[in-house]
């Protein structure tokens, strides 16, 4: 996964993820980013990469003792996004972003 995020502005990604999860779970933040299809278009995200990210997320939730019911709720909100994020049905992982892909600009 590290190679896929090598050119990513991590503070921007973190804010977008926190806002998206907060909004999806009824929290106070509002997600102001692009929709998932637009955001991931041209990234060449493979199914294996998406699955690896979900596995990492579950491991983090387990590490922080998030109850299984809450994990299920969050994963249930994320699962429908798979079709908008995954562009290639392949179990491969570890590929970098295509050179032509332009990451979002840093937050200002």
Residue pairs with C-beta under 8 A, 6 or more apart in sequence:
1 49
1 52
1 53
1 56
1 93
1 94
3 94
3 95
3 96
4 43
4 45
4 49
4 94
4 95
4 96
4 97
5 13
6 96
6 97
7 97
7 103
8 103
9 103
9 104
9 105
9 106
9 107
11 106
11 107
12 104
12 105
12 106
12 107
15 107
16 31
16 33
18 29
19 29
19 30
19 31
19 32
19 33
20 31
20 33
21 27
21 74
21 77
22 28
22 29
22 31
23 29
23 30
23 31
24 31
24 74
24 77
25 73
25 74
25 77
33 39
34 104
35 84
36 81
36 84
36 85
37 84
37 85
39 104
40 84
40 85
40 87
41 87
42 98
42 100
42 101
43 87
43 97
43 98
43 101
44 87
44 88
44 95
44 97
44 98
44 101
45 85
45 86
45 87
45 88
46 86
46 87
46 88
46 89
46 90
46 91
46 92
46 93
46 95
47 86
47 88
47 89
47 90
47 91
48 90
48 91
48 92
48 93
49 92
49 93
49 94
49 95
50 82
50 85
50 86
51 91
52 93
54 75
54 78
57 74
57 75
57 78
58 71
58 75
61 70
61 71
61 74
62 71
97 103
